[in-house]
Amino acid sequence: MILYSYCLEDVAARSEPGPGWVRDQYFTDPGVARRSLLDLRCEVLADRESSWRTMRMERLEIAPVDEETLLILVNHGMGPLIRNYEIIERID
């Protein structure tokens, strides 16, 4: 299964809820993922108290979902299911 997502360029900041933290969102269509990221950018730039930080779009290949992988997802998150990972675009 191929999914698309986006995150802060600074991966350490991604995992810590707080200023600049972005909730993980996954998409099956790269165009929809890009549009969502650009919408987020517009929202951030419209808020004078916020500043945009470089974000990247990612292509994730994950293990096929079955009962075992579903339990891994619930208990350990997405990380252990990722088979292949690629940064496909950076948005400044």
C-alpha positions in Angstrom: 0.0 0.0 0.0 1.3 3.5 -0.9 0.4 6.5 1.3 1.4 10.1 1.1 2.0 12.4 4.1 3.8 15.6 5.1 5.8 16.7 8.1 8.1 19.4 9.3 11.6 19.3 7.8 12.9 19.1 11.3 11.8 15.5 12.2 12.5 15.9 15.9 10.0 18.8 16.1 7.5 16.5 14.4 7.2 14.1 17.2 6.8 16.6 20.0 3.4 18.2 20.4 3.7 21.9 21.0 4.5 25.0 18.8 4.8 23.9 15.2 3.6 20.4 15.8 1.7 18.9 12.9 -0.7 15.9 13.4 0.1 13.0 11.1 -2.3 12.8 8.2 -2.1 10.2 5.4 -3.5 10.2 1.9 -3.8 7.8 -1.0 -3.5 10.5 -3.6 -0.3 12.7 -3.8 -2.3 15.6 -5.3 -4.7 15.6 -2.3 -1.8 15.5 0.1 -0.1 18.4 -1.7 -3.3 20.4 -1.7 -3.7 19.8 2.0 -0.2 20.9 2.7 -0.6 24.1 0.6 -3.9 24.8 2.5 -2.0 24.4 5.8 0.7 26.8 4.5 -1.9 29.4 3.6 -3.5 29.1 7.1 -0.1 29.5 8.8 0.9 32.5 6.7 -2.4 34.2 7.4 -1.8 34.0 11.1 0.6 36.8 12.0 1.6 35.1 15.2 2.8 32.0 13.3 5.7 31.5 11.0 6.0 28.9 8.2 8.8 26.3 8.5 9.9 24.1 5.6 7.8 21.0 5.4 8.2 17.9 3.2 5.9 15.6 1.4 6.6 11.9 1.8 5.8 8.8 -0.1 5.4 5.8 2.2 5.1 2.2 1.2 3.6 0.2 4.1 3.1 -3.4 4.8 -0.3 -4.9 3.6 -2.9 -4.5 6.3 -4.0 -7.7 7.9 -4.9 -8.6 11.5 -1.2 -8.7 12.6 -0.2 -5.4 11.0 -3.4 -3.7 12.4 -2.3 -4.7 15.9 1.2 -3.4 15.2 -0.4 -0.1 14.1 -2.6 0.2 17.2 0.2 -0.8 19.6 3.3 0.8 18.1 2.1 3.4 15.5 2.9 3.7 11.8 6.7 3.4 12.0 7.1 -0.4 12.1 4.9 -0.8 9.1 6.9 1.4 6.8 8.7 -0.7 4.1 10.0 2.1 2.0 10.2 5.9 2.4 10.9 8.8 0.1 10.9 12.6 0.3 9.1 13.7 -2.8 8.9 17.5 -2.3 9.9 20.3 0.1 7.6 23.3 0.5 9.3 26.5 1.8 
